[in-house]
Amino acid sequence: MYKIIMRLRTNKDHFPSTYAEAQCLCSGCILVQGNNPPTESHDYVSVPIRQSRVFLRRELCSDGEQYHLKPVTVDVVVGCTCARYRPRAS
């Protein structure tokens, strides 16, 4: 189990200009075992789940007065998951 909060992000040059993004609150993962209270374990790590989303970015035209919309891809954190911690080999 993991804990997340959702935060609103705003970029005035993108459409939609506001979107929700997850933020992982724990470095480890919350384990629920039997009737014991949930505890954070650092045998696991909380890892963000990213998803590519397409937004339309407003760009100024060559005339300097009008704008056009250009599709852009943005990686957005949509959740968190638990992964087994594996130290790097030296």
N, C-alpha and C positions, 0 to 999 in steps of 0.2 A: 504494500500500500504506500501511497505517497501523498504529500500535501502540496496543493498548488493554490495560487490565487490568479484570478484573471484581471489583467490591467488593460485599460483602454489606451491605445496608441493613436496618435493623430499625425498625419502628414498632409498639410494643406494642398500640396501639389499632386496628390494621388486621389483617385476615385475608386472605391469609396475612401473618404479622407480619414475615417475613424474605424478601427477594427480592434477586436479583443485578442490579447496575447497572453499565454500562460506563463507563470513564473514558478519554478520549483522552489519550495520553501525549506527543504531538508537536503543536507549533503548525503546522508544515508537514506535508508528506507524504513518505513514504519512496519514492524512485524506484529501480527496478531497471532498469538499461539495459545490455544485452549482458552481457559478462563482468565489468563493473566492479562493485565492491562497492556495496551499497545506500547511498544518501546521502539526507539530508533536503533537500528543496527548499522554499523559501518562495515559489515561483511558485504553489504550491497551499496551501490551508489544510485542516487536519483539522477536520471538522465533525461534531458529535454527531448521531446519528439517534435521534429520540425516537418513542416509541410510547405511545399512551394505553392504560392498563390499568385494569381495574376491581378495586377492593379493597372489602372490607366493613369499614366503620368502626364500632367499638363506641361507642354513645352511651347515656348514662344516661337511663332512663325518668323520667317525671314523678313516680313514687313515690319516687325517689331510692335505690332498692335494686336494681332489675333493669336490665338492659341490653337494647337491641335493636341489630340490625345494619343499617346504612344503606349502600347502594352509593355509592362515591365514585370519581371518575376521577383518576388520577395519571399525569403524564407521566414515563416512565422512559426513560433513555438505554440503548438496546439495542445500540449499535455506533457506529462512526465511519466516515466516508467522506471522500474527497478532493474538493475543489472548487477551481475556478480562482479565484485571488485577483483581485478587481476593486476598485481604490480608488474611494472615493466622489468624485463630481464636486463641485467647489467652487461 
